[in-house]
Amino acid sequence: MKKIKLFALGTLLVCLSINSFSQTPDVKVEREPEMRLEPVERGGGRPFMEVLNERQSIRQFSERELEPRILSALLWAANGINRDAEGKRTAPSTRDVREIDVYMLTPHGAYLYIPEGHGIKLIKPGDYRKEVLPKAEFAHQAPVVLVYVANSKKLESFEASSREFYSAVDCGFVSQNVYLYCASEHLATVVLGSVNKEALGKILGLVKDKVLLAQPVGYRD
């Protein structure tokens, strides 16, 4: 596809390329991101037991935007593709339906993370952190707020009575991945259930998809 230069999004995203994008409800069809993220360095890192030992919830955030390298690795750790040939993810999902979509709120706009192609799609420009997290004032400074959404289309093969349970379980895997990555990189994060889901649904253009949790991430203040 033809690539064109993309404007800089502050220091949040740099050296990205923009491509045409068409969304599809088919679970197995690859999606093409508008803005590609930096390649992820998958080797190295801190010892796993040290990371477990330092995993914690932190509610104080610096307003400084995440480096592109950190943002890229954060989204990949959350629910990126770690087995390229099969498209399988860093987080498990029931029956491998991969129903958890990761959205991201920043001072610049709301985005959808697209594991296929490792990039993001702008959903709506603007800063919605205060509107979405009215009770969590400490999170308004976080440069990134991850939002986990259960994709209803990908859950259609499940009995209606079990969809909420399985999506909640799978969301927990994604959230824990983020916790562990943040511990590894000395970042602050905390999972939040008190989310203005109605407002967020309108911002993201959700119809049947269900907002589950939010998780602000930033440098420690």
Contacts in CASP RR format, 6 or more apart in sequence:
PFRMAT RR
TARGET T0000
AUTHOR 0000-0000-0000
METHOD contacts of the structure
MODEL  1
MKKIKLFALGTLLVCLSINSFSQTPDVKVEREPEMRLEPVERGGGRPFME
VLNERQSIRQFSERELEPRILSALLWAANGINRDAEGKRTAPSTRDVREI
DVYMLTPHGAYLYIPEGHGIKLIKPGDYRKEVLPKAEFAHQAPVVLVYVA
NSKKLESFEASSREFYSAVDCGFVSQNVYLYCASEHLATVVLGSVNKEAL
GKILGLVKDKVLLAQPVGYRD
1 19 0 8 1.000
1 20 0 8 1.000
1 32 0 8 1.000
3 17 0 8 1.000
3 18 0 8 1.000
3 19 0 8 1.000
4 17 0 8 1.000
4 18 0 8 1.000
5 17 0 8 1.000
5 18 0 8 1.000
6 13 0 8 1.000
6 16 0 8 1.000
6 17 0 8 1.000
6 18 0 8 1.000
6 35 0 8 1.000
8 14 0 8 1.000
9 106 0 8 1.000
9 108 0 8 1.000
10 65 0 8 1.000
10 108 0 8 1.000
11 65 0 8 1.000
11 67 0 8 1.000
11 68 0 8 1.000
12 65 0 8 1.000
12 66 0 8 1.000
12 68 0 8 1.000
12 71 0 8 1.000
12 106 0 8 1.000
12 108 0 8 1.000
12 143 0 8 1.000
13 35 0 8 1.000
13 37 0 8 1.000
13 68 0 8 1.000
13 71 0 8 1.000
13 120 0 8 1.000
14 68 0 8 1.000
15 38 0 8 1.000
15 68 0 8 1.000
16 35 0 8 1.000
16 36 0 8 1.000
16 37 0 8 1.000
17 35 0 8 1.000
17 36 0 8 1.000
18 34 0 8 1.000
18 35 0 8 1.000
19 32 0 8 1.000
19 33 0 8 1.000
19 34 0 8 1.000
19 36 0 8 1.000
20 32 0 8 1.000
21 31 0 8 1.000
21 32 0 8 1.000
21 33 0 8 1.000
21 34 0 8 1.000
21 121 0 8 1.000
22 31 0 8 1.000
22 32 0 8 1.000
23 31 0 8 1.000
24 31 0 8 1.000
25 153 0 8 1.000
27 97 0 8 1.000
27 98 0 8 1.000
27 153 0 8 1.000
27 154 0 8 1.000
30 116 0 8 1.000
30 117 0 8 1.000
31 114 0 8 1.000
31 116 0 8 1.000
31 117 0 8 1.000
32 114 0 8 1.000
32 116 0 8 1.000
32 117 0 8 1.000
33 114 0 8 1.000
33 116 0 8 1.000
33 117 0 8 1.000
33 118 0 8 1.000
33 119 0 8 1.000
33 120 0 8 1.000
33 121 0 8 1.000
34 119 0 8 1.000
34 120 0 8 1.000
34 121 0 8 1.000
34 122 0 8 1.000
35 119 0 8 1.000
35 120 0 8 1.000
35 121 0 8 1.000
35 122 0 8 1.000
36 117 0 8 1.000
36 118 0 8 1.000
36 119 0 8 1.000
37 68 0 8 1.000
37 71 0 8 1.000
37 72 0 8 1.000
37 75 0 8 1.000
37 76 0 8 1.000
37 118 0 8 1.000
37 119 0 8 1.000
37 120 0 8 1.000
38 68 0 8 1.000
38 69 0 8 1.000
38 72 0 8 1.000
39 72 0 8 1.000
39 118 0 8 1.000
40 72 0 8 1.000
40 73 0 8 1.000
40 76 0 8 1.000
40 118 0 8 1.000
41 69 0 8 1.000
41 73 0 8 1.000
42 82 0 8 1.000
45 184 0 8 1.000
46 184 0 8 1.000
51 180 0 8 1.000
51 183 0 8 1.000
51 184 0 8 1.000
52 180 0 8 1.000
52 183 0 8 1.000
54 183 0 8 1.000
55 179 0 8 1.000
55 180 0 8 1.000
55 182 0 8 1.000
55 183 0 8 1.000
56 183 0 8 1.000
57 189 0 8 1.000
57 190 0 8 1.000
57 191 0 8 1.000
58 188 0 8 1.000
58 189 0 8 1.000
58 190 0 8 1.000
58 220 0 8 1.000
59 138 0 8 1.000
59 139 0 8 1.000
59 188 0 8 1.000
59 190 0 8 1.000
60 138 0 8 1.000
60 188 0 8 1.000
60 220 0 8 1.000
60 221 0 8 1.000
61 138 0 8 1.000
61 139 0 8 1.000
61 141 0 8 1.000
61 142 0 8 1.000
61 143 0 8 1.000
61 188 0 8 1.000
61 216 0 8 1.000
61 218 0 8 1.000
61 219 0 8 1.000
61 220 0 8 1.000
61 221 0 8 1.000
62 141 0 8 1.000
62 143 0 8 1.000
62 188 0 8 1.000
62 218 0 8 1.000
62 219 0 8 1.000
62 220 0 8 1.000
62 221 0 8 1.000
63 141 0 8 1.000
63 143 0 8 1.000
64 143 0 8 1.000
64 218 0 8 1.000
64 219 0 8 1.000
65 106 0 8 1.000
65 107 0 8 1.000
65 143 0 8 1.000
66 74 0 8 1.000
66 143 0 8 1.000
66 144 0 8 1.000
66 217 0 8 1.000
66 218 0 8 1.000
66 219 0 8 1.000
70 185 0 8 1.000
70 187 0 8 1.000
71 144 0 8 1.000
72 118 0 8 1.000
73 181 0 8 1.000
73 185 0 8 1.000
74 144 0 8 1.000
74 146 0 8 1.000
74 178 0 8 1.000
74 181 0 8 1.000
74 182 0 8 1.000
74 187 0 8 1.000
74 217 0 8 1.000
75 102 0 8 1.000
75 104 0 8 1.000
75 113 0 8 1.000
75 118 0 8 1.000
75 119 0 8 1.000
75 120 0 8 1.000
76 82 0 8 1.000
76 90 0 8 1.000
76 115 0 8 1.000
76 118 0 8 1.000
77 90 0 8 1.000
77 177 0 8 1.000
77 178 0 8 1.000
77 180 0 8 1.000
77 181 0 8 1.000
78 90 0 8 1.000
78 91 0 8 1.000
78 102 0 8 1.000
78 113 0 8 1.000
78 146 0 8 1.000
78 174 0 8 1.000
78 177 0 8 1.000
78 178 0 8 1.000
78 181 0 8 1.000
79 89 0 8 1.000
79 90 0 8 1.000
79 91 0 8 1.000
79 98 0 8 1.000
79 100 0 8 1.000
79 102 0 8 1.000
79 113 0 8 1.000
79 115 0 8 1.000
79 174 0 8 1.000
79 177 0 8 1.000
80 89 0 8 1.000
80 90 0 8 1.000
80 91 0 8 1.000
80 113 0 8 1.000
80 115 0 8 1.000
80 118 0 8 1.000
81 87 0 8 1.000
81 88 0 8 1.000
81 89 0 8 1.000
81 90 0 8 1.000
81 115 0 8 1.000
81 116 0 8 1.000
81 117 0 8 1.000
81 118 0 8 1.000
82 88 0 8 1.000
82 89 0 8 1.000
82 90 0 8 1.000
87 115 0 8 1.000
87 116 0 8 1.000
88 96 0 8 1.000
89 98 0 8 1.000
89 115 0 8 1.000
90 177 0 8 1.000
91 100 0 8 1.000
91 170 0 8 1.000
91 173 0 8 1.000
91 174 0 8 1.000
91 177 0 8 1.000
92 170 0 8 1.000
92 173 0 8 1.000
93 99 0 8 1.000
93 100 0 8 1.000
93 170 0 8 1.000
93 173 0 8 1.000
94 158 0 8 1.000
94 166 0 8 1.000
94 169 0 8 1.000
94 170 0 8 1.000
95 157 0 8 1.000
95 158 0 8 1.000
97 154 0 8 1.000
97 155 0 8 1.000
97 157 0 8 1.000
98 154 0 8 1.000
99 150 0 8 1.000
99 151 0 8 1.000
99 154 0 8 1.000
99 155 0 8 1.000
99 166 0 8 1.000
99 167 0 8 1.000
99 170 0 8 1.000
100 148 0 8 1.000
100 149 0 8 1.000
100 150 0 8 1.000
100 151 0 8 1.000
100 167 0 8 1.000
100 170 0 8 1.000
100 171 0 8 1.000
100 174 0 8 1.000
100 212 0 8 1.000
101 112 0 8 1.000
101 113 0 8 1.000
101 148 0 8 1.000
101 149 0 8 1.000
101 150 0 8 1.000
101 151 0 8 1.000
101 209 0 8 1.000
102 112 0 8 1.000
102 113 0 8 1.000
102 146 0 8 1.000
102 147 0 8 1.000
102 148 0 8 1.000
102 149 0 8 1.000
102 174 0 8 1.000
103 110 0 8 1.000
103 111 0 8 1.000
103 112 0 8 1.000
103 113 0 8 1.000
103 123 0 8 1.000
103 146 0 8 1.000
103 147 0 8 1.000
103 148 0 8 1.000
103 149 0 8 1.000
103 204 0 8 1.000
104 110 0 8 1.000
104 111 0 8 1.000
104 112 0 8 1.000
104 113 0 8 1.000
104 120 0 8 1.000
104 144 0 8 1.000
104 145 0 8 1.000
104 146 0 8 1.000
104 147 0 8 1.000
105 111 0 8 1.000
105 127 0 8 1.000
105 128 0 8 1.000
105 129 0 8 1.000
105 132 0 8 1.000
105 144 0 8 1.000
105 145 0 8 1.000
105 147 0 8 1.000
106 127 0 8 1.000
106 143 0 8 1.000
106 144 0 8 1.000
106 145 0 8 1.000
107 126 0 8 1.000
107 127 0 8 1.000
107 129 0 8 1.000
107 143 0 8 1.000
108 125 0 8 1.000
108 126 0 8 1.000
108 127 0 8 1.000
109 122 0 8 1.000
109 123 0 8 1.000
109 124 0 8 1.000
109 125 0 8 1.000
109 126 0 8 1.000
109 127 0 8 1.000
109 128 0 8 1.000
110 122 0 8 1.000
110 123 0 8 1.000
110 124 0 8 1.000
110 126 0 8 1.000
110 128 0 8 1.000
110 203 0 8 1.000
110 204 0 8 1.000
111 120 0 8 1.000
111 121 0 8 1.000
111 122 0 8 1.000
111 123 0 8 1.000
112 120 0 8 1.000
112 121 0 8 1.000
112 123 0 8 1.000
112 204 0 8 1.000
113 119 0 8 1.000
113 120 0 8 1.000
114 120 0 8 1.000
114 121 0 8 1.000
123 203 0 8 1.000
123 204 0 8 1.000
123 205 0 8 1.000
124 203 0 8 1.000
124 204 0 8 1.000
128 199 0 8 1.000
128 200 0 8 1.000
128 203 0 8 1.000
129 139 0 8 1.000
129 140 0 8 1.000
129 142 0 8 1.000
129 145 0 8 1.000
129 216 0 8 1.000
130 140 0 8 1.000
131 196 0 8 1.000
131 199 0 8 1.000
131 203 0 8 1.000
132 145 0 8 1.000
132 147 0 8 1.000
132 195 0 8 1.000
132 196 0 8 1.000
132 199 0 8 1.000
132 200 0 8 1.000
132 203 0 8 1.000
132 214 0 8 1.000
133 139 0 8 1.000
133 140 0 8 1.000
133 145 0 8 1.000
133 192 0 8 1.000
133 194 0 8 1.000
133 195 0 8 1.000
133 196 0 8 1.000
133 214 0 8 1.000
133 216 0 8 1.000
134 196 0 8 1.000
135 194 0 8 1.000
136 192 0 8 1.000
136 194 0 8 1.000
136 216 0 8 1.000
139 145 0 8 1.000
139 190 0 8 1.000
139 192 0 8 1.000
139 214 0 8 1.000
139 216 0 8 1.000
141 221 0 8 1.000
142 188 0 8 1.000
142 216 0 8 1.000
142 217 0 8 1.000
142 218 0 8 1.000
143 217 0 8 1.000
143 218 0 8 1.000
143 219 0 8 1.000
144 216 0 8 1.000
144 217 0 8 1.000
144 218 0 8 1.000
145 214 0 8 1.000
145 215 0 8 1.000
145 216 0 8 1.000
145 217 0 8 1.000
146 178 0 8 1.000
146 214 0 8 1.000
146 215 0 8 1.000
146 216 0 8 1.000
146 217 0 8 1.000
147 195 0 8 1.000
147 200 0 8 1.000
147 204 0 8 1.000
147 211 0 8 1.000
147 213 0 8 1.000
147 214 0 8 1.000
147 215 0 8 1.000
148 171 0 8 1.000
148 174 0 8 1.000
148 175 0 8 1.000
148 211 0 8 1.000
148 212 0 8 1.000
148 213 0 8 1.000
148 214 0 8 1.000
148 215 0 8 1.000
149 204 0 8 1.000
149 206 0 8 1.000
149 209 0 8 1.000
149 210 0 8 1.000
149 211 0 8 1.000
149 212 0 8 1.000
150 163 0 8 1.000
150 167 0 8 1.000
150 171 0 8 1.000
150 209 0 8 1.000
150 210 0 8 1.000
150 212 0 8 1.000
151 209 0 8 1.000
152 163 0 8 1.000
152 208 0 8 1.000
152 209 0 8 1.000
152 210 0 8 1.000
153 208 0 8 1.000
155 163 0 8 1.000
155 166 0 8 1.000
155 167 0 8 1.000
158 166 0 8 1.000
164 210 0 8 1.000
167 210 0 8 1.000
167 212 0 8 1.000
168 212 0 8 1.000
171 212 0 8 1.000
171 213 0 8 1.000
172 213 0 8 1.000
175 191 0 8 1.000
175 213 0 8 1.000
175 215 0 8 1.000
178 189 0 8 1.000
178 215 0 8 1.000
178 217 0 8 1.000
179 189 0 8 1.000
179 191 0 8 1.000
181 187 0 8 1.000
182 188 0 8 1.000
182 189 0 8 1.000
182 217 0 8 1.000
182 218 0 8 1.000
186 220 0 8 1.000
187 217 0 8 1.000
187 218 0 8 1.000
187 219 0 8 1.000
187 220 0 8 1.000
188 216 0 8 1.000
188 217 0 8 1.000
188 218 0 8 1.000
188 219 0 8 1.000
188 220 0 8 1.000
188 221 0 8 1.000
189 215 0 8 1.000
189 216 0 8 1.000
189 217 0 8 1.000
189 218 0 8 1.000
190 215 0 8 1.000
190 216 0 8 1.000
191 213 0 8 1.000
191 214 0 8 1.000
191 215 0 8 1.000
192 213 0 8 1.000
192 214 0 8 1.000
192 215 0 8 1.000
192 216 0 8 1.000
193 213 0 8 1.000
193 214 0 8 1.000
195 211 0 8 1.000
195 213 0 8 1.000
195 214 0 8 1.000
197 211 0 8 1.000
200 206 0 8 1.000
200 211 0 8 1.000
201 211 0 8 1.000
204 211 0 8 1.000
END
